[in-house]
Amino acid sequence: MAPTERVTVTLSSDLVQGIDRFERNRSRFIAEAVRRELECRRRQELLRSLQDPHPEIADLAEVGLADWGEHLPPDDEELVDLAAGTPVNWVEGEGWVERPR
């Protein structure tokens, strides 16, 4: 469990009454609401960065992964032994399932 810190938050009485209607533990309710809001803001920030990427990143994105891979030195191709792994497929509801060779 992550360490906790005590903070003082001032809320209007109607908000406190609304919380009390649904949850006995105000701290848990507020922590969950804050987690959701932080996740929402992280997603918004990611979307904003995808819509207006840094110029250097935009240049890299235009090159594309396939083009990047084609320009790797031949020595780097030996970093991964494709025959050594186990082929898998993602199956909804089951997860990763081994694929027949």
N, C-alpha and C positions, 0 to 999 in steps of 0.2 A: 504494500500500500504506500502511496506517495505521502511524503510529509505534508502536514497541514499547517495553515497559518490562520490565526483569528483576524477577521477584519470587521469593521463596523460599517454597515450599510444603512442608509436612511431611506425608508420607503413610505409612501403614503398609506394611511390606514386602510383604504379600500384595497390596495394591493395585498397587504398583509391578511386581510379578511379573505380575499380570493385564494391566497395560498393555503390558508387554514382550512378552507372548504374541501381541498383536494389532498392535502398532505399534512401529517402531524409534524414531520421533521422539516422545518423551514430551511435549514441549511442544505439538506439533501435536494430539496426542490430547487433552490436557487443555484446550487452547484450544477445540477442537470441543465437548467435553463442557460447558464453561462457557457457550459460545454457546447450546447447546440448552437448558440450564437457565435462562439469562436469558430466552430466548424463551418458555419455559413459564411463567415467573413473570410476564412481561408479559401473557400471555394470561389468567392467573389474576387479575391485577390489573384487567384490562379487564372480565372477567366479573363480578368483585366490584363494580366501579363501575356496571355495567349493572343489577345486581340491587339495588343500594342507591345510586342516584344522588344527587348533591347536590340539595337542595330546589329551587334556582333552575333547574337543568337539568331536573328532573322536570316543573316547570311548563311549560317550553318544549316538552318532548316531548309533553305532553298536548295542546298547541295543534295540533301536527302541521304538516308542511311545506305541505300544500295550504292550510290556513287561513292560514298565515303569508304565502304567496304572494298570496292573495286580498286581503290588507291592504296590499300594497305600493302606494306612490303611482304614479299613471299614468306619471310621467316615467321611473320605473325600468324600465318595460316596453321602452323603447327602447335599453337597454344591450346587448341581444343581438339581432342580426339573424338569425333562424332560417333565412331564405332564403339566407344567405351560406355556411352550412356544407355539409358533405358528409354525407348520412345514411349511417350504418353500423350493422351488426349484429355482435354477438359470435358467432362460430362456433367451437365447441369443436374444438380441434386445428388451427384455422387462424388464430384471432385475430380482429381487426377486419376485416370485409369490407364493401366499399362496397355500399350498398343502392340498387337502381334507384329513380329519382325518380318 
